[in-house]
Amino acid sequence: MTDLFPLQGGVAVVTGAASGIGAALSVALAARGCHLALVDRDPAGLAATAANCAGVTVSTHVLDIADRDAIAALPDAVLTVHGKVTILVNNAGVALGGQFSQISLDDVAWVMDINFWGVVRTTHAFLPVLRAQPVAQIVNLSSIFGIIAPAGQTAYSASKFAVRGFSEALRAELATTGIGVTIVHPGGVATAIARSARRGQGVQVSPDEEAAMQDRMKRFLKMPPPEAGAIILAAIEHRQKRVLVGRDAKMMALIQWLFPVGYHRVLAWMSK
């Protein structure tokens, strides 16, 4: 039987910790005795998450994950408070809606800078710190859209496929060390990322279309964040290499595996 990853007394850095999956996972980690360095650009949200993490040492770090200098300085700020890091959770992310013909290159760069480069920069900054521990775990949030790529999600899917590829290669490179890499592919979790998604500069939506999109999101984004957080916590503890969060994510991943080229047609037929 594989030994469980030690959460008690560890220190987890969690980006995007002010809400959604990041906040829920932070609370779950605290309940298991893991100290926390919470990172987000939303100070009020960070304070609310920290208030729900009782019994452990919690530091909050208000910064934009796309800020290179702030990320480079973050390890020293965390070590000053906690002295070590055993878990890095790259959770912060944004969404962008619109066909490729409707979005600008600046829109694409914005998504990639946060969703992909944020993961790369934060991992690069903390990797030497994680190497100092006998065992450590990197947890990178991709998406089910890092396994399937629906229309209207060119930039977002590109960023999440990039996170997946980066993480798989990094895992192979770290195979002989004590650092594991978990890739997380959430399905429809009821977070604010889709509701607060930016629209491409060329996207024009009527009130009726807006209402229809909101209705579709409500039907897709169903899993409560605490449930998703519990699944990810278990994946960390068991050092899983990949975790699909939600039945919808498992179903779509299976369909992609069975129909690697034609899954769009299968999913369209199932949605009718």
FENKA-V867627 format. One record per helix or strand. SS is the DSSP state (helix for helix, strand for strand). FROM is the first residue (numbers start at 0). TO is the last residue. If there is no record, write none. Layout:
# FENKA-V867627
SS;FROM;TO + SS;FROM;TO
This chain:
# FENKA-V867627
strand;10;14 + helix;19;30 + strand;34;39 + helix;42;50 + strand;57;61 + helix;67;81 + strand;86;89 + strand;95;96 + helix;99;101 + helix;104;114 + helix;116;130 + strand;135;140 + helix;143;145 + helix;153;172 + strand;178;185 + strand;188;188 + strand;197;198 + helix;206;219 + strand;222;222 + helix;224;236 + strand;241;244 + helix;246;257 + helix;262;270
